[in-house]
Amino acid sequence: MQQKLLWFHVTYLRVQPLLLELFLRKMNSFQDAHYYNLPSQGNVYTYVNLSLTNGTNKVLFGILKRKVFCCEFTNDGGGGLIPVVKEVPFTYIPAGAEIISMDAFNRSSNRDNFIIGISIIKVTSEQSAETYLNVYTEQDIDENASLNLESIAQNCLMLELAFTPYQLYHTYVINQDNSKEVVWLLSGSDVKVHLFREDPQNHAYCETEIEEIFPEFNAIPSIILWMDIKHTPDLKRRLTAYGCECGVSKIMVVDSFTGDTLQEFTEYYDAPVTRVGLFSFSKVVETQNLDMLSGRGWSKLEVTERKKINEWTPWHLLVVNALRVSAVFMDVVENGLKKKLLLPDSDKFDAAITSCIADIDMDGKPEILLGTFSQMTLVYKYDGKWRLSGSRKFSHAVHSIGYTDLSGDGAKELIVATMSGIHILQHNPLMNEAFSNNLSTAVWYLKLLQLLKPLMISLSSVFS
């Protein structure tokens, strides 16, 4: 009898993690749909997603040799859709220049009126280089016009820079009249973050002082490699996170109206922080009605207000480290950086250089995908702690990962940009069906073992 009891305990302990591994396996449910070989490599800053008002998406990817490619699905002439990667001829990128970073946003809620930013560098001699921020937009667009990237690429506003650009990022500020204004943020080699705002009267963009508008960037310790900004649902506060070349990671809560810093937390590493990302397990809906927010500013963020924010959206912070174990800080508004959960084995595949936070298994909660220089993509799932639930090896270093609906059929594609090209992966319906069947059997078996466990423990005490 004791041998049977021992067999049960060993079986339970062995089967439970195996069933969990089956439950969490992700990357096997994707199949290769398309691959496009690039003439030269891009980097971690040259992937941009364009979300169109009709529900479809396009992906732009820039390479060092001053070219930009668009990934999309088009009609094959027979009623089907095929993935296509084509070059978009952006102007004012001179010969010999290299694309450093890209970003884009739609300034309209009911039509496709995109603004695309591209930072470039051109080496003029061994000791000097010219750097620019190019802003592309269509000046005159019809109300019902569809997105015309070729037209956008021909209309450029060129701003000369006095530093080497890094990440180009867009966010918005709340003006005195409670209007939202989209602005560009550009981290630079001069250990600063530069703010660029539109001058609509002169059809231009210009750099403006950042100190009062974004005080969180006033005293950064080294070059910011990545930043991410989210706003609370009432728009009263923003959460700003950034990671630095020196290994510092910081998150701050700032009053959107007064610019007061309400909370500030810092974490130190001995290797560069290559990526940060703020995310939530719940959907975030930002109010468009700012009239009710015109009251007095808030001096400090009290405990009751932290709880109020958390009732809407508990924000979690992903910190990707180049050489050390990456981590997720859970519920940073409430806990600061105290609740730190590691991403196991994230330091075992050379440098982790990119990430994507997306619900790739469509269960309503996001997974974390890490891309590494050693050609691996790692998938992590949360079930009280973060577990490595899947992986996939590519032929070259992974620079960017995206999860978006290119085809417009409601099923998103996984986009992986490597040093050599762009992979488009789709959900495999056959694998998903087999996975569901195996999962049903696995869950039934686990429940049976769980029901039998108390009985076996009781018998064990009787026969001991």
N, C-alpha and C positions, 0 to 999 in steps of 0.2 A: 504493500500500500504506500509506504514511504517513497518507493521508487516512482510510482505513478504521480504522487504529489510533486516530487521533484521534477518530473517530466512536464507537468502542467505549468509550474512556475517558470521553468526555462523556456517553454513554448510561448507563454504569455509575454515574457520579457523580450523574446526575439521577434515575435510576430508583430507586436504593437508598433515598433519603429519601422518595420518593413511595410506595414500597411500605411503608415503615415507617409513613408517615402512614395508609395504608389499614389496616395491621395494628392501629394504635392508635386508630382512630376509634370513639368510644363513644356519644356522645349521640344519634346517628342511630338507634340500636337501641331507643330508647324512644318510646312513643306515649302521648298524653294519654288517661287513663282517666276522670278526673273533675276538676272544678274547683269550688271552693266560695268564693264571695265573702264576705269577712268584713265586719261592720258597722264595724269600726275596725281599726287596725293593731296588731300585737304588737311584739315586739322579739327580739333574739338570745338572750334568756334564757327564753323562754316556750314552747319546744318540749320535749316529754317523751315518751319511748317506754316503753310498758308491755309487757313480755315475759311472756305468760301461760304457764302450765305445760303447756297443750295444744298449744303450738307456734305459736299465732297471736300477733298483736300489735295493740295499739291505740295511737293517738297522740293526746296531749292538746296543745292549743295555746291559750294564753291571749292575750287582747287587752287593750288599755289600759282599755276601758270595762267592767271587772270581770266579764267573761264568759269561760268556758272551753268549748272545743269538743272533741269526741271524733271522730276519724277511724277508721272501721272498715269491714269488709265484712260484710254481712248477707245472709240468704237472700231471694231475690226471690219466693219462693212457687212457683217452677217448677223448683227444683233447681239454680238458678244463684246466683251471688253478685254483689252490686252494692255499690259503695262508697257509704258514707253518712257525712255530717258532721252531728252533732247537738250541741246545747248541753247541758252538764252543770251543774245549778244548785248550785254551791258556796255554802254559807252563810257568814255572818260576813265578807262582803266588802261594806262599807257603801256606800251611794249616794255617788257622787263619788270613790270610791277607784279607783286604777289598779293593775293587776297589773304587778309589776316582774320577778319571776323565779319559776321553777317547777322542781321535780325530784320524783322518785319512786323507790321501791325496793320489792321484794317481800321481806318478812322471813321467808318460808317457802320451802322448796325443793320442796314437794310439793303446794302449793295456792296460790291467788291471794289473798294477804293483803298488799295494798299499803298503803304509807304515802305520802301525797302532801303535799308542802310547797309553799306559795305565799306569797311575800312581796309585800306591798302597801304603797301610800303613799296618804294622803289629805291634800290640802292644806287647812288650816283657815283660813289667812290669807295675806297676801302674804309674811310672814316666818316662818311656822311650818307644820309638817306633822306628821302622825302616821304612824308606820310600824309594821308588824306582820309577824310570821311566823306563818302559820296552818298547823297540822299536822293532816291529816285521816286518819282510820283507822276501820275497823270494830272495835268493842270485842269483840263476840261473833260469831264466824264459825263456821259448821258445817264439819265435816271435808270434805264433798263439795260445798260451796256454790260456785257460779260467781261470777265477779267482778261485783259490783254497784256501779257507780260512783255511782249516785244515793244509795245508802246511805252510802258513804264520804263523799260530799260533805256529809252532814248531821251528821257527827260531827267537831267541830273543837276543837282546843286552840289558843288564841290567845296569842301572846307579844308583848308590846310591845317595840319596839326604840328605841334612842336614836341611830340613825344611818340613813342612806339605804342600803337594800340594793342589792347588785349581783347577782353570780352566786350561786345556791344550788346546792350540790353535796353529794352523799353519798359517803362512803367508809367504811372500817371501821378499827378499832384492835384490836390484840391485847392482851387483858387479862392480868393476872398468872396467872390460871388457864388461860391459853392459849385462851380462848374469843374468838370474833370478835364484835365489837359494832359495829353500823352507827351512824354519827353524821352529823349535818349540819354542813357548813361554809358560812358565808355571808360573802362579802366585803362591806366597807362603805365608806361615804364617809369614815369616820374613819381610813382607812389601816390597817385591821386586818382579820384574818380571825377570825370568831367561831365558836366550837364549841358545838353544842347536843347534849345527850345525853338519852336517855330515862330517866325515873324510873318504872320499872314498878310499884312499890309504890303510888305516888300517882297513877298514870295521867296523867303529865305529862311535859313536856320542860322542861329548864332549861339556861341557859348556864353553862358551866364554863370554868375557866382552860385556855388552849390552849398555854401556853409549854412545858411539859414533854412534852405528848403530841405536839404538832406544832411542834417547834422551828424548822422551816423557815419558819414564818410570824412569827417573833419580830421581825424588823427589815426589813420590806418598804419599798421606797423610795417607793411611791405606791400609789394604788388598784389593786388587782388586778382586771383585766377578765376574765381567764379562768384557771382552774387545772385540772390534770388529775393524777391519782394512779394509779399502777399498782404492784402488788406482784409480787415475784419468785415463782416457782412454789413455793418452800419457805416463803414468807411471812416469811422472816427480814428482808427488806429491802423498803422501798418507794421508788419513784422519784416525786418530786414536781416538777412543772413549773408555772410560772405566768408570765403576761405582764402588764405594768403599763401604766397610762395614760401614764407618763413615757417609755416605750420600753424599759424593762428587761425582759429575759427571763432566767429563771433555772431551772436544774434541779439538784436535790439528791438524793443517795442517803442514806437514813436507816435506821438499825437499828430495826426494828419493835418490839423488846423494850426496849431501853435508851434509845431516843430520840437516840442519838449521831449526829451528822452525819458521814458517811463520805466523801462527795464533794460538791463544790459548784462549779458553773460558771455564769458570767454572760455575757450578750451585751447590748450596748447599741445602741439604735436612736434616731433622732431623730424618730420618730413612734410613736403608740400601738401596742402589741401587742394585737391584738383577739382572738387565739385561739392556743391551744397544744394539741397533741395528741400523746400517746405511743402508738406503735403498733409492731407487729412483723409480719414476713412469715411467721412460724410461729404455730401455734395455741398458746395459753397454757392450761395446765391447773394450777389451784391445788390443792394438797393440802388435804384436809379433816381429816387426822389431825395434830393439833398436839402430840401427846404427845412425839414425837421432837425437838421444837424447844425443850424446856424447859431445855436446857443453858445454859452461860455465854454472856454477851453477847460481841460481837466489838468489839475496840477500833478497829481501822482496817481499811479494805478494801484488801487487798494485791492485787498483780497476779494472783496465782494464783486469788484469789477472783473477780476481775473476769472472768477467763477461764471460771471455773466457771459464773458467772451467764450468760455469753454462750453457753455450750453449751446452755443451756435456751432463753433468749429474748434475742436482740439487739434492744434497744429503740432506736427512732428517734424523733426529736422534730421535729414540725411546728411552725413558728413563723410565724403569719400577721401581717403588718404592714399597718397601715391605708394607708400611702402609699408604702412602699418595697417592693422585691421580697421576697416571702415565700421561706422556705427550709426545707430539711429537714436536720437534723444526724443523720448516720448513726452508729448504734451508739454511743450516748452513754455507756454504761457503760465501754466500752473506750477511746473516742476523746475523751470530753468533748465540747467544741463545736468541735473542730478540723476534722472532716470535714463541711464545709458545702456542700450542693448547692442551687443556686438553682432556683426555679420560674419559668421564663422567661415574660415578659410578664404576670406576676401583678400588676404595678404599672400596667398600661396601661388599666385599666377602673375608674377611680375607686377608692374605698376598698374593700379586701377586708375583710369584716366577719364572715364565718362560714365553716365548713368541715365536711367530712364525710370520714372515712377508711373506705372500704368496697370490697369486691371486686365491682364492678358488672359486670365482664365474665366473672366466674365462672371465672377461671383459677387460683384459689388464692392470688393475691397482691393486696393492696389497692391501689386507686387513691386519689388525693387529689382531692376536689372542693372548689373555692372558690366562695363566693357573694359578689357585689360589690354595692355601692350603685348601680352603673350597670346593674343588671338582668341581669348576666351570671353564668352558671355555667361554670366552667372545670374541665376534667378533666385530671389529670396521671398519666402512667404511667412506671414505673421500669424501665429496661433498662440499668443501669449509671450512668445519670443520669436526672433527671426531665425528661420531655418533655410539652409541651402537646399532648394527643391529641384533644381535642374541646371544644366549647363550645356553649352554648345561651343565647339571649336570652329573657328573660321581660318581662312588661309593666311590672313594678315592681321596686324594690330587693329583693334576695334576703336574707331574714333568717335562715332556718334550712334545713338540708338533712338528710334522713334516708334511710336505706336499710334497709327492714324488710319482713317478710312479714306483710302485713295480712290476706290472704285465707286463709292456712294451707295453700296448695297447694305450698309449697316454693320458689316463685319470688318473690323479693322485689320490692317496689315502691319507686320513688324518690319521696320526699315532699319537695316544695319549698314552703316557706312564704314568701310575699312580703309586701310592704306592703299589698297589696289582698286576698289570699286564699291558699288552699291548693291546690296542684297535686298530683295523684296520677298518676304515670307508670308504665306497665308495659312490660316487655320486649316488643318487637314480633317475633313468631316469623317473620314473612315477611322482615323486614329481617335478622334473624339468619341465616336460611337463605341469602339472597342474599349476605350478608357472608361466610359460610363458603365459598361457591362462589368468590367473588372472591378471598378470601384464599388458597385452595388454588392457584389459578392464579398469584397474585402470588408465593407462596413458591416455586413451581416455577421461575418465570422468574428470580427472584433467585438460586436455587441454580445455575441454568444459567450466569448471568453470573459467579458466583463461581468455577465450574469453569473457565470460559474465561479468567478474568483472568490466571492465571499464564502460560498459553500466549501471550496477547496481549502480556504484558510481555516474554516471551522473544523473540517476533518483533520487538518494538519495538527490542530491543537489537541484533538481527541486522541490521535494515535502517537503523539509525541511522548 
